[in-house]
């Protein structure tokens, strides 16, 4: 094998999944020696082929991590470096080797292609956060300090913010310092507002940023308050409702709603201070207190105050007592009974402020609402509805296609249903996310699916993903194709051992990334990756062999990174939170005008609120 490696190794890489499973044990016996020989001879072509094959089979070779790190140090081919980094990421995720993260990053940061490899590596190990979010954050902080390209560094900062949102981090001040240095106020606001609060208990994750706008209120029942960083609206609902008043706060980060109501409770006066003062007042200066030390001497500090004699020029109140008594005795004024009202006021109704009104006035004054009430135009509620429908998270839709035995055309492939799919495929799709039913009860991203359609859905603090599984879609072949044909990323599970699945099998101009999964026995899957343009993403790469237990998680992470890489390749692309910031400032906040104080008091303090 070693004498003909130039012909044999590429041929092995092109074998089918079943054939590769037969050859793999024998190939792993020779590959480490071949890599060492290629390193000594500096034969780039032989080294590339051997390296690709070893990376494909690395999960079955003990100690493969160190061999890959050594190869990364010596390789000067960018394609080889990308394969090594992705293979390392898969091994780290599979074995949860947290300690290897910083070791690999130190090797990557000194490489000549470090600026390309660092963001690739960081995005590929994102799933390690469930094992040690602190270690992953340390790696991201180190990576951000090395990157010079602002756009690439910003992507790393997005990942850091996501980590800090999902897990409380002692290093959050360092993250905030870096974000403020780059003047990313949006990220700073998201981190300060939501840090360590995801997911909120009792709050479904799909509602994190995708909840629909509430019914529009009449302008006469809503007061808008401009806090510059937030738009607060106070809405009066039905007076007989359980919570007649609702406060909504809209920021760049999202929307939060509170229902206001009064809670009856007996007010208990604080007696601790009063009891202490009474106790101290009863204490006097007794002989021997000084002998008790400093505590005894300080028990009654008022006793130490000096007594000043009265001024000579001012008369004593005691001297005028007799004169004052004489004035009272000679006075002819008749005392009037207290509490009686004159007849002129008997017909006037007494006004007693409502307890809720008093509480509302106190609350709004404490929050500083009075001088900030704003005038808005008639269509302002529509602007707020647009803001509410602008998500702060990325949304992705991914096609997942099942190909049965001997199926080679679109009609036969898309005619598969849940009943005709294999148990392995059903297990794979069930672990991509949690199954949801589009319609009432699902407030997350739908990917354009009609009501009553079931689909795997996944969401975290940064993104929402819905998978268009061909066997779960309703309707005929043409109706299924309307959803699948428009997706940017296609994942194909094929059980056709006679013909390889290619782009031409189901041709579409929208499939920018094609990931084909082929079973290798009962526990392994071979991955083939085909991109329409030059994109770098991971952790899965062309030819990778992974176990069934990690397949769903690695595929989900790869399709998110692939979709994100495709969008970042466009210069005009911006994160959803950036777009929401533009809508917030240009379409909502800019239309709020200050209101005169008298008018704002009338709007805010009217009894009907």
C-alpha positions as CSV (number, residue, x, y, z in Angstrom):
1,X,0.0,0.0,0.0
2,X,2.8,2.4,0.9
3,X,4.5,2.0,-2.5
4,X,1.4,3.0,-4.4
5,X,-0.1,5.5,-2.0
6,X,-0.5,8.1,-4.8
7,X,-3.1,6.0,-6.5
8,X,-4.5,3.9,-3.6
9,X,-5.3,6.7,-1.0
10,X,-7.5,8.8,-3.3
11,X,-9.3,5.7,-4.4
12,X,-10.0,4.8,-0.8
13,X,-11.4,8.3,-0.2
14,X,-13.8,7.8,-3.0
15,X,-15.1,4.4,-1.9
16,X,-18.8,3.9,-0.9
17,X,-19.7,3.9,2.7
18,X,-20.0,0.1,2.9
19,X,-16.7,-0.4,1.1
20,X,-14.9,2.1,3.3
21,X,-16.0,0.3,6.4
22,X,-14.2,-2.8,5.2
23,X,-11.0,-1.0,4.3
24,X,-10.8,1.3,7.3
25,X,-9.1,-0.9,9.9
26,X,-6.3,-1.9,7.4
27,X,-5.8,1.7,6.3
28,X,-5.4,3.0,9.8
29,X,-2.5,0.7,10.4
30,X,-0.4,2.5,7.7
31,X,-1.7,6.1,7.6
32,X,0.4,7.4,10.6
33,X,3.5,6.1,9.0
34,X,2.5,7.5,5.6
35,X,1.9,10.9,7.1
36,X,5.3,10.9,8.8
37,X,7.0,9.9,5.5
38,X,5.2,12.6,3.6
39,X,6.3,15.1,6.2
40,X,9.9,14.1,5.7
41,X,9.8,14.1,1.9
42,X,7.6,17.3,1.8
43,X,5.4,15.7,-0.8
44,X,2.3,18.0,-0.6
45,X,0.1,15.8,-2.8
46,X,0.7,12.6,-0.9
47,X,0.3,14.5,2.4
48,X,-3.0,16.0,1.4
49,X,-4.5,12.7,0.3
50,X,-3.2,10.8,3.4
51,X,-4.3,13.6,5.7
52,X,-7.8,13.7,4.3
53,X,-8.2,9.9,4.7
54,X,-6.8,10.0,8.3
55,X,-9.1,12.9,9.2
56,X,-12.1,10.8,7.9
57,X,-11.1,7.8,10.1
58,X,-9.7,9.8,13.1
59,X,-12.6,8.9,15.4
60,X,-11.5,5.3,15.3
61,X,-7.8,5.9,16.0
62,X,-6.6,6.3,19.6
63,X,-4.4,9.4,20.0
64,X,-5.5,10.9,16.7
65,X,-5.7,14.4,18.3
66,X,-1.9,14.7,18.8
67,X,-1.2,13.5,15.3
68,X,-3.6,16.1,13.9
69,X,-2.0,18.8,16.0
70,X,1.4,17.9,14.7
71,X,0.1,17.9,11.1
72,X,-1.5,21.3,11.6
73,X,1.8,22.8,12.7
74,X,3.6,21.6,9.6
75,X,0.9,22.1,6.9
76,X,1.1,25.1,4.6
77,X,-2.0,24.2,2.5
78,X,-5.1,26.1,3.6
79,X,-7.5,23.3,2.5
80,X,-5.5,20.8,4.7
81,X,-5.6,23.1,7.6
82,X,-9.4,23.5,7.4
83,X,-9.9,19.7,7.3
84,X,-7.6,19.3,10.3
85,X,-9.4,22.0,12.4
86,X,-12.8,20.5,11.6
87,X,-11.6,17.0,12.4
88,X,-10.2,18.2,15.7
89,X,-13.5,19.9,16.5
90,X,-15.4,16.7,15.9
91,X,-13.1,14.7,18.2
92,X,-13.3,17.3,20.9
93,X,-17.1,17.4,20.8
94,X,-17.4,13.6,20.6
95,X,-15.1,13.0,23.6
96,X,-16.0,16.2,25.4
97,X,-12.2,17.0,25.7
98,X,-12.5,20.4,27.4
99,X,-8.8,20.6,28.2
100,X,-7.9,20.2,24.5
101,X,-9.8,23.3,23.5
102,X,-7.2,25.8,24.7
103,X,-4.3,23.6,23.5
104,X,-5.7,23.4,20.0
105,X,-6.4,27.2,20.0
106,X,-2.8,27.9,21.0
107,X,-1.6,25.8,18.0
108,X,-4.1,27.5,15.7
109,X,-3.3,31.1,16.7
110,X,0.3,30.7,15.6
111,X,-0.6,29.2,12.2
112,X,-0.1,31.3,9.0
113,X,-3.9,30.9,8.3
114,X,-4.9,31.7,11.8
115,X,-7.3,34.5,10.8
116,X,-9.4,31.9,8.8
117,X,-9.0,29.0,11.2
118,X,-9.8,30.7,14.5
119,X,-13.5,31.7,13.7
120,X,-14.0,28.3,12.0
121,X,-12.8,26.4,15.1
122,X,-14.8,28.6,17.6
123,X,-18.0,28.1,15.7
124,X,-17.5,24.3,15.5
125,X,-17.1,23.7,19.2
126,X,-20.1,25.8,20.3
127,X,-21.9,22.7,21.6
128,X,-19.2,22.2,24.3
129,X,-20.9,24.9,26.3
130,X,-23.1,22.2,28.0
131,X,-19.9,20.7,29.5
132,X,-17.9,23.7,30.4
133,X,-19.1,27.1,29.3
134,X,-16.4,28.9,31.3
135,X,-13.6,27.1,29.3
136,X,-15.3,27.9,26.0
137,X,-15.7,31.5,27.0
138,X,-12.0,31.7,27.8
139,X,-11.2,30.4,24.3
140,X,-13.5,32.9,22.7
141,X,-12.0,35.8,24.7
142,X,-8.6,34.7,23.6
143,X,-9.7,34.4,20.0
144,X,-11.4,37.8,20.0
145,X,-8.1,39.4,21.2
146,X,-6.3,38.0,18.2
147,X,-8.6,38.8,15.4
148,X,-8.1,42.1,13.5
149,X,-11.0,41.9,11.1
150,X,-13.9,43.7,12.8
151,X,-16.6,41.7,11.1
152,X,-15.0,38.4,12.1
153,X,-14.3,39.6,15.6
154,X,-17.9,40.7,16.0
155,X,-19.1,37.1,15.2
156,X,-16.9,35.8,18.1
157,X,-18.4,38.5,20.3
158,X,-21.9,37.3,19.4
159,X,-21.0,33.8,20.5
160,X,-19.6,35.2,23.8
161,X,-22.9,37.1,24.4
162,X,-24.9,33.9,23.8
163,X,-22.8,32.0,26.3
164,X,-23.2,34.7,29.0
165,X,-27.0,34.8,28.3
166,X,-27.4,31.0,28.8
167,X,-24.9,30.5,31.7
168,X,-23.9,33.0,34.4
169,X,-20.2,33.8,33.8
170,X,-17.7,35.3,36.3
171,X,-15.8,36.7,33.3
172,X,-18.8,38.8,32.1
173,X,-17.0,42.1,32.9
174,X,-14.2,41.2,30.4
175,X,-16.8,40.5,27.7
176,X,-18.6,43.8,28.4
177,X,-15.2,45.6,28.3
178,X,-14.4,44.2,24.8
179,X,-17.9,44.9,23.5
180,X,-17.8,48.5,24.7
181,X,-14.3,48.9,23.2
182,X,-15.7,48.0,19.8
183,X,-18.7,50.3,20.3
184,X,-21.3,47.5,20.0
185,X,-24.0,49.0,22.1
186,X,-26.6,46.5,20.8
187,X,-24.6,43.6,22.2
188,X,-24.0,45.5,25.4
189,X,-27.7,46.1,25.8
190,X,-28.6,42.5,25.1
191,X,-26.0,41.2,27.6
192,X,-26.9,43.6,30.4
193,X,-30.7,43.0,29.9
194,X,-30.6,39.2,29.4
195,X,-27.4,38.0,30.9
196,X,-27.8,34.7,32.7
197,X,-31.6,34.7,32.1
198,X,-32.0,32.2,29.3
199,X,-34.1,30.2,29.3
200,X,-36.5,31.9,31.6
201,X,-38.4,29.4,33.8
202,X,-41.9,28.9,32.8
203,X,-41.3,30.7,29.5
204,X,-41.2,28.7,26.3
205,X,-38.0,29.3,24.4
206,X,-39.8,29.7,21.0
207,X,-41.5,32.8,22.5
208,X,-38.2,34.5,23.3
209,X,-38.4,36.9,20.4
210,X,-41.1,35.6,18.0
211,X,-44.3,36.3,19.9
212,X,-46.9,38.1,17.8
213,X,-47.9,41.6,18.5
214,X,-50.9,42.2,20.8
215,X,-54.2,43.6,19.4
216,X,-53.9,47.3,18.6
217,X,-55.3,49.6,21.2
218,X,-57.2,52.8,20.5
219,X,-54.9,55.8,20.8
220,X,-57.2,57.4,23.4
221,X,-56.5,54.4,25.7
222,X,-52.7,54.2,25.3
223,X,-50.0,56.6,26.6
224,X,-46.6,56.4,25.1
225,X,-43.4,57.3,27.0
226,X,-40.1,57.9,25.4
227,X,-37.1,56.7,27.5
228,X,-34.7,57.0,24.6
229,X,-33.4,53.4,25.2
230,X,-37.0,52.1,25.6
231,X,-40.5,52.9,24.3
232,X,-43.0,52.3,27.2
233,X,-46.7,52.2,26.4
234,X,-49.4,52.2,29.1
235,X,-52.6,50.7,27.8
236,X,-56.0,50.7,29.6
237,X,-57.9,47.5,28.9
238,X,-61.5,46.7,29.9
239,X,-62.3,48.3,33.3
240,X,-63.8,45.0,34.5
241,X,-60.8,43.0,33.4
242,X,-58.7,41.2,36.0
243,X,-55.7,43.5,35.2
244,X,-57.2,46.7,33.7
245,X,-53.8,48.3,33.1
246,X,-50.9,46.9,31.0
247,X,-47.4,48.3,30.7
248,X,-45.3,47.3,27.6
249,X,-41.5,48.0,27.3
250,X,-40.0,47.8,23.9
251,X,-36.2,47.9,23.4
252,X,-33.7,46.9,20.8
253,X,-33.4,43.6,22.6
254,X,-37.1,42.7,22.7
255,X,-40.4,43.3,24.3
256,X,-41.6,42.8,27.9
257,X,-45.2,43.1,29.1
258,X,-46.5,43.6,32.7
259,X,-50.1,43.5,33.9
260,X,-50.7,46.0,36.8
261,X,-53.2,45.4,39.6
262,X,-53.5,46.3,43.2
263,X,-53.0,43.7,45.9
264,X,-54.8,44.3,49.2
265,X,-52.6,43.8,52.2
266,X,-52.5,45.1,55.7
267,X,-49.7,47.7,56.1
268,X,-47.6,46.8,59.1
269,X,-45.7,49.7,60.5
270,X,-42.0,49.2,61.2
271,X,-41.7,49.2,65.0
272,X,-38.0,48.2,65.3
273,X,-36.7,51.8,65.3
274,X,-39.6,53.1,67.4
275,X,-39.0,50.5,70.1
276,X,-35.3,51.2,70.1
277,X,-35.8,54.9,70.5
278,X,-38.2,54.3,73.4
279,X,-35.8,52.0,75.1
280,X,-33.0,54.6,74.7
281,X,-35.2,57.4,76.0
282,X,-35.9,55.5,79.2
283,X,-32.2,55.1,79.9
284,X,-30.6,57.8,82.1
285,X,-27.2,58.6,83.2
286,X,-26.8,56.5,86.3
287,X,-23.7,56.5,88.6
288,X,-21.2,53.9,87.5
289,X,-22.1,53.9,83.7
290,X,-18.7,55.2,82.9
291,X,-17.2,52.2,84.5
292,X,-18.9,50.0,81.9
293,X,-16.6,51.1,79.2
294,X,-17.2,52.9,75.9
295,X,-20.5,51.1,75.2
296,X,-21.9,52.3,78.6
297,X,-20.8,55.8,78.0
298,X,-22.4,56.0,74.5
299,X,-25.8,54.6,75.5
300,X,-27.2,58.1,75.9
301,X,-25.2,60.5,73.7
302,X,-27.8,63.3,74.2
303,X,-26.7,63.7,77.8
304,X,-23.4,65.0,76.6
305,X,-24.9,68.0,74.7
306,X,-23.9,71.3,76.4
307,X,-26.6,73.5,78.0
308,X,-26.5,77.1,76.8
309,X,-27.9,80.0,79.0
310,X,-30.7,82.1,77.5
311,X,-29.9,85.3,75.7
312,X,-30.1,88.5,77.9
313,X,-32.1,90.5,75.3
314,X,-35.0,88.0,74.9
315,X,-37.8,87.8,77.5
316,X,-38.5,84.6,79.2
317,X,-41.7,82.8,78.3
318,X,-42.4,82.4,82.0
319,X,-42.4,86.1,82.7
320,X,-45.4,86.7,80.2
321,X,-47.6,83.9,81.5
322,X,-49.8,86.1,83.7
323,X,-50.4,88.6,80.9
324,X,-51.4,85.8,78.5
325,X,-53.8,84.3,81.0
326,X,-55.5,87.7,81.4
327,X,-56.0,88.0,77.6
328,X,-57.8,84.6,77.5
329,X,-60.1,85.5,80.4
330,X,-61.2,88.9,78.9
331,X,-61.7,87.5,75.3
332,X,-65.4,87.7,74.1
333,X,-64.9,85.2,71.1
334,X,-67.3,82.3,71.1
335,X,-65.9,78.9,70.3
336,X,-67.3,77.2,67.2
337,X,-68.0,73.4,66.9
338,X,-65.5,71.5,64.8
339,X,-66.5,69.4,61.7
340,X,-69.7,71.2,60.7
341,X,-70.1,72.5,57.2
342,X,-71.9,75.6,56.1
343,X,-75.2,75.3,54.1
344,X,-73.4,76.7,51.0
345,X,-71.3,73.6,50.7
346,X,-73.9,71.0,51.5
347,X,-74.9,70.5,47.9
348,X,-71.3,70.0,46.6
349,X,-70.3,66.3,46.2
350,X,-67.2,65.2,48.1
351,X,-64.4,63.8,45.8
352,X,-62.6,60.8,47.2
353,X,-59.7,59.6,45.0
354,X,-59.8,56.0,43.9
355,X,-57.1,53.9,45.7
356,X,-55.9,52.5,42.3
357,X,-55.6,56.0,40.9
358,X,-53.5,57.1,43.9
359,X,-51.2,54.0,43.6
360,X,-50.8,54.6,39.8
361,X,-49.9,58.3,40.4
362,X,-47.3,57.3,42.9
363,X,-45.9,54.6,40.7
364,X,-45.7,56.7,37.5
365,X,-44.1,59.6,39.4
366,X,-41.5,57.3,40.9
367,X,-40.6,55.9,37.5
368,X,-40.3,59.4,36.0
369,X,-43.0,59.0,33.4
370,X,-44.5,62.5,33.8
371,X,-42.1,64.6,31.7
372,X,-41.5,61.9,29.1
373,X,-45.0,61.4,27.8
374,X,-44.9,61.8,24.0
375,X,-47.1,62.7,21.1
376,X,-47.4,60.1,18.2
377,X,-49.0,60.0,14.8
378,X,-52.2,58.0,14.1
379,X,-50.2,55.1,12.5
380,X,-47.8,54.7,15.4
381,X,-49.4,51.4,16.6
382,X,-48.6,50.0,13.2
383,X,-44.9,51.0,13.6
384,X,-44.8,49.2,16.9
385,X,-46.4,46.1,15.3
386,X,-43.6,46.1,12.7
387,X,-41.1,46.4,15.5
388,X,-42.7,43.5,17.4
389,X,-42.5,41.3,14.3
390,X,-38.8,42.0,13.8
391,X,-37.1,39.1,15.5
392,X,-33.9,39.6,17.5
393,X,-32.7,36.0,16.7
394,X,-31.5,34.4,13.5
395,X,-34.0,32.2,11.7
396,X,-33.0,29.2,9.6
397,X,-35.0,26.7,7.6
398,X,-33.4,23.4,6.5
399,X,-34.6,20.7,4.2
400,X,-34.3,17.1,5.4
401,X,-34.9,14.6,2.7
402,X,-35.3,10.8,3.0
403,X,-34.1,8.6,0.1
404,X,-35.2,5.0,0.2
405,X,-33.7,2.0,-1.6
406,X,-33.7,2.3,-5.4
407,X,-35.3,5.8,-5.3
408,X,-33.6,8.0,-7.9
409,X,-36.0,10.7,-9.0
410,X,-37.9,13.6,-7.3
411,X,-41.3,12.0,-7.5
412,X,-40.4,8.8,-5.8
413,X,-38.2,10.5,-3.2
414,X,-40.8,13.1,-2.1
415,X,-43.6,10.6,-2.1
416,X,-42.2,9.0,1.1
417,X,-44.2,9.4,4.2
418,X,-43.5,8.8,7.9
419,X,-44.7,5.2,7.5
420,X,-42.2,4.4,4.7
421,X,-39.1,5.9,6.4
422,X,-36.7,3.7,8.3
423,X,-36.4,3.7,12.1
424,X,-32.8,5.1,11.9
425,X,-34.0,8.1,10.0
426,X,-36.9,8.7,12.4
427,X,-34.4,8.6,15.3
428,X,-32.1,11.0,13.6
429,X,-34.9,13.6,12.9
430,X,-36.3,13.3,16.4
431,X,-33.0,14.4,17.8
432,X,-32.6,17.5,15.6
433,X,-35.0,19.4,17.9
434,X,-38.3,19.0,19.5
435,X,-41.4,18.3,17.5
436,X,-43.9,21.2,17.2
437,X,-47.2,21.6,15.5
438,X,-47.5,24.8,13.5
439,X,-50.4,26.9,14.5
440,X,-51.9,27.7,17.9
441,X,-49.5,26.8,20.6
442,X,-46.4,27.4,18.6
443,X,-45.2,31.0,18.7
444,X,-41.8,30.4,17.2
445,X,-40.5,30.5,13.7
446,X,-42.5,28.4,11.2
447,X,-40.4,28.6,8.0
448,X,-43.5,29.2,5.9
449,X,-45.1,25.9,6.9
450,X,-48.9,25.7,6.8
451,X,-51.0,25.2,10.0
452,X,-51.3,21.7,11.4
453,X,-47.9,20.7,9.9
454,X,-45.5,18.9,12.3
455,X,-41.7,19.6,12.1
456,X,-38.6,19.4,14.3
457,X,-37.8,22.8,15.8
458,X,-34.8,24.0,17.7
459,X,-34.2,27.4,19.4
460,X,-31.5,28.9,21.7
461,X,-30.6,32.4,22.7
462,X,-29.2,33.2,19.3
463,X,-31.1,31.3,16.6
464,X,-34.3,29.5,15.6
465,X,-34.2,26.5,13.3
466,X,-37.1,24.6,11.7
467,X,-36.5,21.5,9.6
468,X,-38.6,20.7,6.6
469,X,-38.6,16.9,6.8
470,X,-39.9,15.5,3.6
471,X,-41.7,12.6,5.2
472,X,-43.6,14.9,7.7
473,X,-44.8,17.5,5.2
474,X,-48.5,17.3,4.1
475,X,-49.7,17.3,0.6
476,X,-48.5,15.9,-2.7
477,X,-45.0,16.0,-4.3
478,X,-45.6,19.5,-5.7
479,X,-46.7,20.9,-2.4
480,X,-43.7,19.4,-0.6
481,X,-41.4,20.8,-3.2
482,X,-42.6,24.4,-2.6
483,X,-41.1,24.3,0.8
484,X,-38.0,22.1,0.3
485,X,-37.0,23.6,-3.1
486,X,-36.5,27.1,-1.5
487,X,-34.3,26.1,1.3
488,X,-30.6,27.1,1.3
489,X,-29.3,24.0,3.1
490,X,-30.3,20.4,2.2
491,X,-29.6,17.4,4.4
492,X,-30.2,14.1,2.6
493,X,-30.4,10.7,4.4
494,X,-29.9,8.2,1.6
495,X,-30.3,4.4,1.8
496,X,-29.8,3.9,-1.9
497,X,-26.6,1.8,-2.1
498,X,-26.7,1.6,-5.9
499,X,-26.5,5.3,-6.9
500,X,-24.9,8.2,-5.2
501,X,-27.1,11.2,-4.4
502,X,-26.0,14.4,-6.2
503,X,-27.3,17.8,-6.9
504,X,-28.8,16.6,-10.1
505,X,-31.0,14.0,-8.3
506,X,-33.3,16.8,-7.2
507,X,-32.1,19.9,-9.0
508,X,-32.8,23.3,-7.5
509,X,-31.0,26.7,-7.8
510,X,-31.5,27.5,-4.1
511,X,-29.5,24.6,-2.6
512,X,-26.2,26.3,-1.7
513,X,-25.1,23.6,0.8
514,X,-25.8,19.9,0.3
515,X,-25.0,17.4,3.1
516,X,-25.5,13.8,2.3
517,X,-25.6,11.1,5.1
518,X,-24.8,7.5,4.3
519,X,-24.9,4.7,6.8
520,X,-21.8,2.7,7.5
521,X,-23.0,-0.3,9.4
522,X,-25.4,0.2,12.4
523,X,-23.4,2.8,14.4
524,X,-21.5,5.0,11.9
525,X,-22.5,7.5,9.2
526,X,-20.4,8.9,6.5
527,X,-20.9,12.6,5.6
528,X,-20.5,14.1,2.1
529,X,-20.5,17.9,1.8
530,X,-21.0,19.8,-1.4
531,X,-21.2,23.6,-1.6
532,X,-22.2,25.7,-4.6
533,X,-19.6,28.4,-3.7
534,X,-16.4,28.6,-1.6
535,X,-17.7,28.5,2.0
536,X,-15.8,27.5,5.1
537,X,-17.9,26.0,8.0
538,X,-17.8,23.0,10.3
539,X,-17.6,20.9,12.2
540,X,-18.7,18.3,9.7
541,X,-16.6,18.1,6.5
542,X,-16.6,16.1,3.3
543,X,-15.8,12.5,4.1
544,X,-16.2,12.7,7.9
545,X,-17.2,9.5,9.7
546,X,-19.3,10.1,12.9
547,X,-21.3,7.9,15.2
548,X,-25.1,7.8,15.3
549,X,-25.1,9.1,18.9
550,X,-23.6,12.5,18.0
551,X,-24.9,12.7,14.4
552,X,-28.0,14.9,15.1
553,X,-26.2,17.4,17.2
554,X,-23.3,17.7,14.8
555,X,-25.6,18.1,11.8
556,X,-27.7,20.8,13.5
557,X,-24.6,22.8,14.4
558,X,-23.2,22.3,10.9
559,X,-26.3,23.5,9.1
560,X,-26.5,26.6,11.3
561,X,-22.9,27.4,10.6
562,X,-23.4,26.7,6.9
563,X,-26.4,29.0,6.7
564,X,-24.6,31.7,8.6
565,X,-21.5,31.4,6.4
566,X,-23.7,31.8,3.3
567,X,-25.3,34.9,4.7
568,X,-22.0,36.4,5.9
569,X,-20.6,36.0,2.4
570,X,-22.9,38.9,1.4
571,X,-21.6,42.3,2.3
572,X,-25.0,43.8,2.9
573,X,-25.9,41.1,5.5
574,X,-26.4,42.2,9.1
575,X,-27.5,40.3,12.2
576,X,-31.3,40.4,13.1
577,X,-30.6,42.5,16.2
578,X,-28.8,45.1,14.1
579,X,-31.9,45.3,11.8
580,X,-34.2,45.5,14.8
581,X,-32.0,48.4,16.1
582,X,-32.6,50.3,12.8
583,X,-36.3,49.7,13.0
584,X,-36.4,50.8,16.6
585,X,-34.5,54.1,16.0
586,X,-35.7,55.1,12.5
587,X,-39.3,53.9,12.4
588,X,-40.5,54.0,16.0
589,X,-38.4,56.3,18.2
590,X,-38.0,59.0,15.6
591,X,-41.8,59.5,15.4
592,X,-42.2,60.3,19.1
593,X,-42.4,64.1,19.9
594,X,-42.3,65.7,23.4
595,X,-45.7,66.7,24.9
596,X,-46.3,69.8,27.1
597,X,-46.2,69.1,30.8
598,X,-49.9,70.0,31.4
599,X,-51.0,67.8,28.6
600,X,-48.8,64.9,29.6
601,X,-50.2,65.1,33.2
602,X,-53.7,65.0,31.7
603,X,-52.9,62.0,29.6
604,X,-51.1,60.1,32.3
605,X,-53.1,60.9,35.4
606,X,-56.7,60.7,34.0
607,X,-58.9,58.7,36.4
608,X,-59.9,56.4,33.6
609,X,-56.4,55.0,33.1
